């Protein structure tokens, strides 16, 4: 399917690996010019070159922590008129809420709520003026289904979702959409690290912990970054203008709710 976004400018935050990379790859395949952000310069440049070789897309790299205002300024200087904005960022590590002090709480809220809002503030009016915009926020299935230890991440991402719900309705008439994708158990470095930590804590093996995690998923496997990226690219497409203010769960059926 032609997504109708060839030539569009797309910012992908934290796009050097994992789910962000999956989004970047599919947007490049659709013909977008990519403005790729990542913290690690070497990894981000390598990802950019691999995407160029795969799709022939133009990829501009802006390295740095996307929560840092200087990085935001550099990214929006490189791409002052984004048509597509993919908000993504690392989440706080799993820990008991009793271990959180004010500094850690504020850091988590800045990473997963404040930063996306800041980028949207700086991008939205231009999208409205040009009559096209697609904003996708990568949040988490934990917004729907509690995951112990991820309370801070869940709270910040749920806050972002509620914050944007009304805003999405104010710009829908301008062909600007704002949606969230909520990943479940995806095959990323983060989940592999979590499995390794769990295995060490339990005196188990990563293979055993992976098998246990997969056994609870109706699809019988972890999701892939490519599957995630394909969904993201469709939500950014010319065909998705009637989808806004929604939360798209991609979890292989793990969440059992009918609604």
Secondary structure, DSSP 8 states (H G I E B T S, - for coil): ---S-TT-EEEETT-SSHHHHHHHHHHHHTT-EEEEEES-HHHHHHHHHHHHHHH---EEEEES-TTSHHHHHHHHHH-TT-SEEEE---------GGG--HHHHHHHHIIIIIHHHHHHHHHHHHHHHHT-EEEEEE--GGGTS--TT-HHHHHHHHHHHHHHHHHHHHHGGGTEEEEEEEE-SBSSHHHHHHHHHHHHHHT--HHHHHHHHHHT-TTSS-B-HHHHHHHHHHHTSGGGTT--S-EEEESTT-S----
